[in-house]
Amino acid sequence: MTRRLLLTFGIFAISACASAPEANAPQDIAALGAIRDGYVKAFNAADANAIGALYTSDAIAMPGHNATLTGQAAIVAYNQGLFDHMTARIEITPDETRTMGNFGFDRGRYKLTMTPKAGGPAVSDEGRYIVMLEKGANGSWKVTRDIDNSSVAMPAPAPPPPAPAKGKPKPKGKGKGK
């Protein structure tokens, strides 16, 4: 009985170790870095299709100050619209890249400069991002979720109008012509 128990425990222990996904495998971390570098290269070349190719077909992107984009085609269209009207450059600085089996994320900061093609001053922005990635059955990584937000302070809203002066209310209906 003791032998059978030890054998059963040993099989379970080996199975548990064998099925645990590898975390932060060097080749996976490098693949996520290559996706990031590919994004920067495609963005700075104004290549919306190359950007779209980095995403899964059902990806969701949530660009700051814009509506949520669902699907690869929407992500391509959004970027093409940007590139049609702006000359844009982006710099990305990763702060954390991790993987666990077939999933990973990349978190960091960005600096963005956009100059209107029709003329006008350049607009600069900087902020934070987090990108979720998934390894497909063929072993290639693609972006599945993407969100960024600006860390540039927005102008303060106008102050509210002053409250009415407190005091004795004026009587209604009295006075000249009433």
PyMOL commands that place a pseudoatom at each C-alpha (Angstrom):
pseudoatom trace, name=CA, resn=MET, resi=1, chain=A, elem=C, hetatm=0, pos=[0.000, 0.000, 0.000]
pseudoatom trace, name=CA, resn=THR, resi=2, chain=A, elem=C, hetatm=0, pos=[2.783, 2.447, 0.867]
pseudoatom trace, name=CA, resn=ARG, resi=3, chain=A, elem=C, hetatm=0, pos=[4.525, 1.721, -2.448]
pseudoatom trace, name=CA, resn=ARG, resi=4, chain=A, elem=C, hetatm=0, pos=[1.320, 2.326, -4.376]
pseudoatom trace, name=CA, resn=LEU, resi=5, chain=A, elem=C, hetatm=0, pos=[0.730, 5.607, -2.524]
pseudoatom trace, name=CA, resn=LEU, resi=6, chain=A, elem=C, hetatm=0, pos=[4.298, 6.785, -3.206]
pseudoatom trace, name=CA, resn=LEU, resi=7, chain=A, elem=C, hetatm=0, pos=[4.024, 5.782, -6.870]
pseudoatom trace, name=CA, resn=THR, resi=8, chain=A, elem=C, hetatm=0, pos=[0.707, 7.634, -7.234]
pseudoatom trace, name=CA, resn=PHE, resi=9, chain=A, elem=C, hetatm=0, pos=[2.115, 10.724, -5.495]
pseudoatom trace, name=CA, resn=GLY, resi=10, chain=A, elem=C, hetatm=0, pos=[5.213, 10.609, -7.713]
pseudoatom trace, name=CA, resn=ILE, resi=11, chain=A, elem=C, hetatm=0, pos=[3.129, 10.452, -10.903]
pseudoatom trace, name=CA, resn=PHE, resi=12, chain=A, elem=C, hetatm=0, pos=[1.020, 13.415, -9.781]
pseudoatom trace, name=CA, resn=ALA, resi=13, chain=A, elem=C, hetatm=0, pos=[4.116, 15.424, -8.831]
pseudoatom trace, name=CA, resn=ILE, resi=14, chain=A, elem=C, hetatm=0, pos=[5.805, 14.758, -12.179]
pseudoatom trace, name=CA, resn=SER, resi=15, chain=A, elem=C, hetatm=0, pos=[2.605, 15.565, -14.066]
pseudoatom trace, name=CA, resn=ALA, resi=16, chain=A, elem=C, hetatm=0, pos=[2.182, 18.841, -12.205]
pseudoatom trace, name=CA, resn=CYS, resi=17, chain=A, elem=C, hetatm=0, pos=[5.747, 19.898, -12.963]
pseudoatom trace, name=CA, resn=ALA, resi=18, chain=A, elem=C, hetatm=0, pos=[5.543, 18.857, -16.603]
pseudoatom trace, name=CA, resn=SER, resi=19, chain=A, elem=C, hetatm=0, pos=[2.327, 20.774, -17.300]
pseudoatom trace, name=CA, resn=ALA, resi=20, chain=A, elem=C, hetatm=0, pos=[3.256, 24.052, -15.599]
pseudoatom trace, name=CA, resn=PRO, resi=21, chain=A, elem=C, hetatm=0, pos=[3.753, 26.738, -18.257]
pseudoatom trace, name=CA, resn=GLU, resi=22, chain=A, elem=C, hetatm=0, pos=[7.185, 28.268, -18.467]
pseudoatom trace, name=CA, resn=ALA, resi=23, chain=A, elem=C, hetatm=0, pos=[7.357, 31.807, -17.126]
pseudoatom trace, name=CA, resn=ASN, resi=24, chain=A, elem=C, hetatm=0, pos=[9.496, 34.478, -18.773]
pseudoatom trace, name=CA, resn=ALA, resi=25, chain=A, elem=C, hetatm=0, pos=[11.223, 32.130, -21.205]
pseudoatom trace, name=CA, resn=PRO, resi=26, chain=A, elem=C, hetatm=0, pos=[14.025, 34.145, -22.828]
pseudoatom trace, name=CA, resn=GLN, resi=27, chain=A, elem=C, hetatm=0, pos=[12.773, 33.393, -26.363]
pseudoatom trace, name=CA, resn=ASP, resi=28, chain=A, elem=C, hetatm=0, pos=[9.266, 34.594, -25.419]
pseudoatom trace, name=CA, resn=ILE, resi=29, chain=A, elem=C, hetatm=0, pos=[10.547, 37.806, -23.813]
pseudoatom trace, name=CA, resn=ALA, resi=30, chain=A, elem=C, hetatm=0, pos=[12.612, 38.437, -26.963]
pseudoatom trace, name=CA, resn=ALA, resi=31, chain=A, elem=C, hetatm=0, pos=[9.531, 37.804, -29.139]
pseudoatom trace, name=CA, resn=LEU, resi=32, chain=A, elem=C, hetatm=0, pos=[7.511, 40.375, -27.180]
pseudoatom trace, name=CA, resn=GLY, resi=33, chain=A, elem=C, hetatm=0, pos=[10.359, 42.864, -27.577]
pseudoatom trace, name=CA, resn=ALA, resi=34, chain=A, elem=C, hetatm=0, pos=[10.342, 42.200, -31.330]
pseudoatom trace, name=CA, resn=ILE, resi=35, chain=A, elem=C, hetatm=0, pos=[6.586, 42.917, -31.462]
pseudoatom trace, name=CA, resn=ARG, resi=36, chain=A, elem=C, hetatm=0, pos=[7.179, 46.220, -29.627]
pseudoatom trace, name=CA, resn=ASP, resi=37, chain=A, elem=C, hetatm=0, pos=[10.036, 47.150, -31.980]
pseudoatom trace, name=CA, resn=GLY, resi=38, chain=A, elem=C, hetatm=0, pos=[7.897, 46.183, -34.986]
pseudoatom trace, name=CA, resn=TYR, resi=39, chain=A, elem=C, hetatm=0, pos=[5.126, 48.449, -33.758]
pseudoatom trace, name=CA, resn=VAL, resi=40, chain=A, elem=C, hetatm=0, pos=[7.484, 51.429, -33.409]
pseudoatom trace, name=CA, resn=LYS, resi=41, chain=A, elem=C, hetatm=0, pos=[8.959, 50.806, -36.855]
pseudoatom trace, name=CA, resn=ALA, resi=42, chain=A, elem=C, hetatm=0, pos=[5.514, 50.465, -38.502]
pseudoatom trace, name=CA, resn=PHE, resi=43, chain=A, elem=C, hetatm=0, pos=[4.081, 53.485, -36.671]
pseudoatom trace, name=CA, resn=ASN, resi=44, chain=A, elem=C, hetatm=0, pos=[7.004, 55.734, -37.567]
pseudoatom trace, name=CA, resn=ALA, resi=45, chain=A, elem=C, hetatm=0, pos=[6.734, 54.558, -41.194]
pseudoatom trace, name=CA, resn=ALA, resi=46, chain=A, elem=C, hetatm=0, pos=[2.972, 55.362, -41.164]
pseudoatom trace, name=CA, resn=ASP, resi=47, chain=A, elem=C, hetatm=0, pos=[2.220, 51.742, -42.123]
pseudoatom trace, name=CA, resn=ALA, resi=48, chain=A, elem=C, hetatm=0, pos=[-1.230, 50.987, -40.715]
pseudoatom trace, name=CA, resn=ASN, resi=49, chain=A, elem=C, hetatm=0, pos=[-1.333, 47.522, -42.320]
pseudoatom trace, name=CA, resn=ALA, resi=50, chain=A, elem=C, hetatm=0, pos=[1.952, 46.510, -40.686]
pseudoatom trace, name=CA, resn=ILE, resi=51, chain=A, elem=C, hetatm=0, pos=[0.559, 47.670, -37.339]
pseudoatom trace, name=CA, resn=GLY, resi=52, chain=A, elem=C, hetatm=0, pos=[-2.601, 45.626, -37.913]
pseudoatom trace, name=CA, resn=ALA, resi=53, chain=A, elem=C, hetatm=0, pos=[-0.546, 42.518, -38.681]
pseudoatom trace, name=CA, resn=LEU, resi=54, chain=A, elem=C, hetatm=0, pos=[0.804, 42.627, -35.109]
pseudoatom trace, name=CA, resn=TYR, resi=55, chain=A, elem=C, hetatm=0, pos=[-2.716, 42.119, -33.675]
pseudoatom trace, name=CA, resn=THR, resi=56, chain=A, elem=C, hetatm=0, pos=[-5.014, 39.109, -33.442]
pseudoatom trace, name=CA, resn=SER, resi=57, chain=A, elem=C, hetatm=0, pos=[-8.150, 39.231, -35.593]
pseudoatom trace, name=CA, resn=ASP, resi=58, chain=A, elem=C, hetatm=0, pos=[-10.293, 39.784, -32.472]
pseudoatom trace, name=CA, resn=ALA, resi=59, chain=A, elem=C, hetatm=0, pos=[-7.955, 42.246, -30.736]
pseudoatom trace, name=CA, resn=ILE, resi=60, chain=A, elem=C, hetatm=0, pos=[-9.290, 45.160, -28.725]
pseudoatom trace, name=CA, resn=ALA, resi=61, chain=A, elem=C, hetatm=0, pos=[-7.418, 48.475, -28.587]
pseudoatom trace, name=CA, resn=MET, resi=62, chain=A, elem=C, hetatm=0, pos=[-8.337, 51.340, -26.295]
pseudoatom trace, name=CA, resn=PRO, resi=63, chain=A, elem=C, hetatm=0, pos=[-6.385, 54.388, -27.449]
pseudoatom trace, name=CA, resn=GLY, resi=64, chain=A, elem=C, hetatm=0, pos=[-6.497, 57.362, -25.104]
pseudoatom trace, name=CA, resn=HIS, resi=65, chain=A, elem=C, hetatm=0, pos=[-9.172, 59.980, -25.802]
pseudoatom trace, name=CA, resn=ASN, resi=66, chain=A, elem=C, hetatm=0, pos=[-10.789, 57.729, -28.452]
pseudoatom trace, name=CA, resn=ALA, resi=67, chain=A, elem=C, hetatm=0, pos=[-13.439, 55.046, -28.756]
pseudoatom trace, name=CA, resn=THR, resi=68, chain=A, elem=C, hetatm=0, pos=[-12.606, 51.381, -28.191]
pseudoatom trace, name=CA, resn=LEU, resi=69, chain=A, elem=C, hetatm=0, pos=[-11.512, 49.602, -31.364]
pseudoatom trace, name=CA, resn=THR, resi=70, chain=A, elem=C, hetatm=0, pos=[-12.645, 46.008, -31.840]
pseudoatom trace, name=CA, resn=GLY, resi=71, chain=A, elem=C, hetatm=0, pos=[-10.920, 43.798, -34.375]
pseudoatom trace, name=CA, resn=GLN, resi=72, chain=A, elem=C, hetatm=0, pos=[-7.848, 44.028, -36.538]
pseudoatom trace, name=CA, resn=ALA, resi=73, chain=A, elem=C, hetatm=0, pos=[-9.668, 45.904, -39.332]
pseudoatom trace, name=CA, resn=ALA, resi=74, chain=A, elem=C, hetatm=0, pos=[-10.804, 48.654, -36.939]
pseudoatom trace, name=CA, resn=ILE, resi=75, chain=A, elem=C, hetatm=0, pos=[-7.254, 49.030, -35.612]
pseudoatom trace, name=CA, resn=VAL, resi=76, chain=A, elem=C, hetatm=0, pos=[-5.891, 49.378, -39.163]
pseudoatom trace, name=CA, resn=ALA, resi=77, chain=A, elem=C, hetatm=0, pos=[-8.608, 51.920, -40.093]
pseudoatom trace, name=CA, resn=TYR, resi=78, chain=A, elem=C, hetatm=0, pos=[-7.965, 54.002, -36.966]
pseudoatom trace, name=CA, resn=ASN, resi=79, chain=A, elem=C, hetatm=0, pos=[-4.228, 54.166, -37.627]
pseudoatom trace, name=CA, resn=GLN, resi=80, chain=A, elem=C, hetatm=0, pos=[-4.721, 54.877, -41.332]
pseudoatom trace, name=CA, resn=GLY, resi=81, chain=A, elem=C, hetatm=0, pos=[-6.994, 57.788, -40.425]
pseudoatom trace, name=CA, resn=LEU, resi=82, chain=A, elem=C, hetatm=0, pos=[-4.309, 59.148, -38.129]
pseudoatom trace, name=CA, resn=PHE, resi=83, chain=A, elem=C, hetatm=0, pos=[-1.587, 58.784, -40.764]
pseudoatom trace, name=CA, resn=ASP, resi=84, chain=A, elem=C, hetatm=0, pos=[-3.785, 60.397, -43.433]
pseudoatom trace, name=CA, resn=HIS, resi=85, chain=A, elem=C, hetatm=0, pos=[-3.919, 63.615, -41.397]
pseudoatom trace, name=CA, resn=MET, resi=86, chain=A, elem=C, hetatm=0, pos=[-0.774, 63.599, -39.293]
pseudoatom trace, name=CA, resn=THR, resi=87, chain=A, elem=C, hetatm=0, pos=[2.921, 62.925, -39.558]
pseudoatom trace, name=CA, resn=ALA, resi=88, chain=A, elem=C, hetatm=0, pos=[3.552, 60.989, -36.370]
pseudoatom trace, name=CA, resn=ARG, resi=89, chain=A, elem=C, hetatm=0, pos=[6.576, 59.680, -34.462]
pseudoatom trace, name=CA, resn=ILE, resi=90, chain=A, elem=C, hetatm=0, pos=[6.531, 57.501, -31.378]
pseudoatom trace, name=CA, resn=GLU, resi=91, chain=A, elem=C, hetatm=0, pos=[9.162, 56.377, -28.875]
pseudoatom trace, name=CA, resn=ILE, resi=92, chain=A, elem=C, hetatm=0, pos=[8.398, 53.491, -26.523]
pseudoatom trace, name=CA, resn=THR, resi=93, chain=A, elem=C, hetatm=0, pos=[10.258, 52.679, -23.316]
pseudoatom trace, name=CA, resn=PRO, resi=94, chain=A, elem=C, hetatm=0, pos=[9.320, 49.318, -21.807]
pseudoatom trace, name=CA, resn=ASP, resi=95, chain=A, elem=C, hetatm=0, pos=[9.220, 49.061, -18.028]
pseudoatom trace, name=CA, resn=GLU, resi=96, chain=A, elem=C, hetatm=0, pos=[8.086, 45.458, -17.589]
pseudoatom trace, name=CA, resn=THR, resi=97, chain=A, elem=C, hetatm=0, pos=[7.727, 42.503, -19.942]
pseudoatom trace, name=CA, resn=ARG, resi=98, chain=A, elem=C, hetatm=0, pos=[6.539, 39.131, -18.677]
pseudoatom trace, name=CA, resn=THR, resi=99, chain=A, elem=C, hetatm=0, pos=[5.178, 35.876, -20.034]
pseudoatom trace, name=CA, resn=MET, resi=100, chain=A, elem=C, hetatm=0, pos=[3.474, 32.821, -18.592]
pseudoatom trace, name=CA, resn=GLY, resi=101, chain=A, elem=C, hetatm=0, pos=[2.985, 30.040, -21.084]
pseudoatom trace, name=CA, resn=ASN, resi=102, chain=A, elem=C, hetatm=0, pos=[0.999, 31.366, -24.047]
pseudoatom trace, name=CA, resn=PHE, resi=103, chain=A, elem=C, hetatm=0, pos=[0.196, 34.760, -22.524]
pseudoatom trace, name=CA, resn=GLY, resi=104, chain=A, elem=C, hetatm=0, pos=[2.305, 37.801, -21.849]
pseudoatom trace, name=CA, resn=PHE, resi=105, chain=A, elem=C, hetatm=0, pos=[2.210, 41.529, -21.302]
pseudoatom trace, name=CA, resn=ASP, resi=106, chain=A, elem=C, hetatm=0, pos=[4.369, 44.543, -22.002]
pseudoatom trace, name=CA, resn=ARG, resi=107, chain=A, elem=C, hetatm=0, pos=[4.016, 47.681, -19.883]
pseudoatom trace, name=CA, resn=GLY, resi=108, chain=A, elem=C, hetatm=0, pos=[5.810, 50.960, -20.283]
pseudoatom trace, name=CA, resn=ARG, resi=109, chain=A, elem=C, hetatm=0, pos=[5.797, 54.593, -21.401]
pseudoatom trace, name=CA, resn=TYR, resi=110, chain=A, elem=C, hetatm=0, pos=[5.501, 56.373, -24.725]
pseudoatom trace, name=CA, resn=LYS, resi=111, chain=A, elem=C, hetatm=0, pos=[6.318, 59.778, -26.219]
pseudoatom trace, name=CA, resn=LEU, resi=112, chain=A, elem=C, hetatm=0, pos=[4.350, 60.837, -29.270]
pseudoatom trace, name=CA, resn=THR, resi=113, chain=A, elem=C, hetatm=0, pos=[4.674, 63.821, -31.591]
pseudoatom trace, name=CA, resn=MET, resi=114, chain=A, elem=C, hetatm=0, pos=[2.062, 64.506, -34.285]
pseudoatom trace, name=CA, resn=THR, resi=115, chain=A, elem=C, hetatm=0, pos=[2.285, 67.266, -36.872]
pseudoatom trace, name=CA, resn=PRO, resi=116, chain=A, elem=C, hetatm=0, pos=[-0.817, 68.104, -38.935]
pseudoatom trace, name=CA, resn=LYS, resi=117, chain=A, elem=C, hetatm=0, pos=[-0.171, 67.529, -42.649]
pseudoatom trace, name=CA, resn=ALA, resi=118, chain=A, elem=C, hetatm=0, pos=[-2.384, 70.534, -43.418]
pseudoatom trace, name=CA, resn=GLY, resi=119, chain=A, elem=C, hetatm=0, pos=[-0.045, 72.759, -41.403]
pseudoatom trace, name=CA, resn=GLY, resi=120, chain=A, elem=C, hetatm=0, pos=[-0.039, 73.945, -37.856]
pseudoatom trace, name=CA, resn=PRO, resi=121, chain=A, elem=C, hetatm=0, pos=[1.948, 73.312, -34.723]
pseudoatom trace, name=CA, resn=ALA, resi=122, chain=A, elem=C, hetatm=0, pos=[3.037, 69.860, -33.662]
pseudoatom trace, name=CA, resn=VAL, resi=123, chain=A, elem=C, hetatm=0, pos=[1.191, 68.225, -30.778]
pseudoatom trace, name=CA, resn=SER, resi=124, chain=A, elem=C, hetatm=0, pos=[3.188, 66.262, -28.226]
pseudoatom trace, name=CA, resn=ASP, resi=125, chain=A, elem=C, hetatm=0, pos=[1.910, 63.672, -25.804]
pseudoatom trace, name=CA, resn=GLU, resi=126, chain=A, elem=C, hetatm=0, pos=[3.382, 61.175, -23.434]
pseudoatom trace, name=CA, resn=GLY, resi=127, chain=A, elem=C, hetatm=0, pos=[1.846, 58.518, -21.313]
pseudoatom trace, name=CA, resn=ARG, resi=128, chain=A, elem=C, hetatm=0, pos=[1.648, 54.903, -20.264]
pseudoatom trace, name=CA, resn=TYR, resi=129, chain=A, elem=C, hetatm=0, pos=[0.577, 51.705, -21.997]
pseudoatom trace, name=CA, resn=ILE, resi=130, chain=A, elem=C, hetatm=0, pos=[-0.049, 48.049, -21.314]
pseudoatom trace, name=CA, resn=VAL, resi=131, chain=A, elem=C, hetatm=0, pos=[-0.317, 45.450, -24.045]
pseudoatom trace, name=CA, resn=MET, resi=132, chain=A, elem=C, hetatm=0, pos=[-1.531, 41.872, -23.573]
pseudoatom trace, name=CA, resn=LEU, resi=133, chain=A, elem=C, hetatm=0, pos=[-0.153, 39.297, -26.011]
pseudoatom trace, name=CA, resn=GLU, resi=134, chain=A, elem=C, hetatm=0, pos=[-1.028, 35.728, -26.896]
pseudoatom trace, name=CA, resn=LYS, resi=135, chain=A, elem=C, hetatm=0, pos=[1.087, 33.009, -28.479]
pseudoatom trace, name=CA, resn=GLY, resi=136, chain=A, elem=C, hetatm=0, pos=[-0.795, 31.268, -31.286]
pseudoatom trace, name=CA, resn=ALA, resi=137, chain=A, elem=C, hetatm=0, pos=[-0.754, 27.583, -32.169]
pseudoatom trace, name=CA, resn=ASN, resi=138, chain=A, elem=C, hetatm=0, pos=[2.019, 28.318, -34.693]
pseudoatom trace, name=CA, resn=GLY, resi=139, chain=A, elem=C, hetatm=0, pos=[4.217, 29.781, -31.912]
pseudoatom trace, name=CA, resn=SER, resi=140, chain=A, elem=C, hetatm=0, pos=[3.992, 33.406, -33.051]
pseudoatom trace, name=CA, resn=TRP, resi=141, chain=A, elem=C, hetatm=0, pos=[2.996, 36.161, -30.646]
pseudoatom trace, name=CA, resn=LYS, resi=142, chain=A, elem=C, hetatm=0, pos=[0.290, 38.748, -31.410]
pseudoatom trace, name=CA, resn=VAL, resi=143, chain=A, elem=C, hetatm=0, pos=[-1.264, 41.640, -29.498]
pseudoatom trace, name=CA, resn=THR, resi=144, chain=A, elem=C, hetatm=0, pos=[-4.725, 40.769, -28.186]
pseudoatom trace, name=CA, resn=ARG, resi=145, chain=A, elem=C, hetatm=0, pos=[-5.446, 43.780, -25.911]
pseudoatom trace, name=CA, resn=ASP, resi=146, chain=A, elem=C, hetatm=0, pos=[-3.913, 47.250, -25.983]
pseudoatom trace, name=CA, resn=ILE, resi=147, chain=A, elem=C, hetatm=0, pos=[-4.592, 50.292, -23.830]
pseudoatom trace, name=CA, resn=ASP, resi=148, chain=A, elem=C, hetatm=0, pos=[-2.776, 53.571, -23.416]
pseudoatom trace, name=CA, resn=ASN, resi=149, chain=A, elem=C, hetatm=0, pos=[-3.422, 56.761, -21.517]
pseudoatom trace, name=CA, resn=SER, resi=150, chain=A, elem=C, hetatm=0, pos=[-1.826, 60.171, -21.517]
pseudoatom trace, name=CA, resn=SER, resi=151, chain=A, elem=C, hetatm=0, pos=[0.044, 61.420, -18.492]
pseudoatom trace, name=CA, resn=VAL, resi=152, chain=A, elem=C, hetatm=0, pos=[-0.012, 64.996, -19.792]
pseudoatom trace, name=CA, resn=ALA, resi=153, chain=A, elem=C, hetatm=0, pos=[-2.218, 67.144, -17.582]
pseudoatom trace, name=CA, resn=MET, resi=154, chain=A, elem=C, hetatm=0, pos=[-5.355, 68.391, -19.259]
pseudoatom trace, name=CA, resn=PRO, resi=155, chain=A, elem=C, hetatm=0, pos=[-6.202, 72.092, -18.868]
pseudoatom trace, name=CA, resn=ALA, resi=156, chain=A, elem=C, hetatm=0, pos=[-8.203, 72.762, -15.744]
pseudoatom trace, name=CA, resn=PRO, resi=157, chain=A, elem=C, hetatm=0, pos=[-11.919, 73.263, -16.357]
pseudoatom trace, name=CA, resn=ALA, resi=158, chain=A, elem=C, hetatm=0, pos=[-13.314, 76.766, -16.027]
pseudoatom trace, name=CA, resn=PRO, resi=159, chain=A, elem=C, hetatm=0, pos=[-14.369, 77.609, -12.480]
pseudoatom trace, name=CA, resn=PRO, resi=160, chain=A, elem=C, hetatm=0, pos=[-18.097, 77.483, -11.784]
pseudoatom trace, name=CA, resn=PRO, resi=161, chain=A, elem=C, hetatm=0, pos=[-20.018, 80.777, -11.822]
pseudoatom trace, name=CA, resn=PRO, resi=162, chain=A, elem=C, hetatm=0, pos=[-20.172, 82.560, -8.486]
pseudoatom trace, name=CA, resn=ALA, resi=163, chain=A, elem=C, hetatm=0, pos=[-23.062, 81.715, -6.205]
pseudoatom trace, name=CA, resn=PRO, resi=164, chain=A, elem=C, hetatm=0, pos=[-25.809, 84.346, -5.982]
pseudoatom trace, name=CA, resn=ALA, resi=165, chain=A, elem=C, hetatm=0, pos=[-25.233, 86.894, -3.244]
pseudoatom trace, name=CA, resn=LYS, resi=166, chain=A, elem=C, hetatm=0, pos=[-26.955, 85.974, -0.040]
pseudoatom trace, name=CA, resn=GLY, resi=167, chain=A, elem=C, hetatm=0, pos=[-29.170, 88.530, 1.552]
pseudoatom trace, name=CA, resn=LYS, resi=168, chain=A, elem=C, hetatm=0, pos=[-32.727, 89.664, 1.703]
pseudoatom trace, name=CA, resn=PRO, resi=169, chain=A, elem=C, hetatm=0, pos=[-34.555, 88.679, -1.498]
pseudoatom trace, name=CA, resn=LYS, resi=170, chain=A, elem=C, hetatm=0, pos=[-36.121, 91.505, -3.454]
pseudoatom trace, name=CA, resn=PRO, resi=171, chain=A, elem=C, hetatm=0, pos=[-39.897, 91.450, -3.412]
pseudoatom trace, name=CA, resn=LYS, resi=172, chain=A, elem=C, hetatm=0, pos=[-41.486, 90.587, -6.735]
pseudoatom trace, name=CA, resn=GLY, resi=173, chain=A, elem=C, hetatm=0, pos=[-44.082, 92.726, -8.459]
pseudoatom trace, name=CA, resn=LYS, resi=174, chain=A, elem=C, hetatm=0, pos=[-43.319, 95.962, -6.648]
pseudoatom trace, name=CA, resn=GLY, resi=175, chain=A, elem=C, hetatm=0, pos=[-41.802, 98.989, -8.254]
pseudoatom trace, name=CA, resn=LYS, resi=176, chain=A, elem=C, hetatm=0, pos=[-42.375, 101.143, -11.274]
pseudoatom trace, name=CA, resn=GLY, resi=177, chain=A, elem=C, hetatm=0, pos=[-44.407, 99.755, -14.128]
pseudoatom trace, name=CA, resn=LYS, resi=178, chain=A, elem=C, hetatm=0, pos=[-45.508, 96.627, -12.416]
for i in range(1, 178): cmd.bond("trace and resi %d" % i, "trace and resi %d" % (i + 1))
show_as sticks, trace
zoom trace
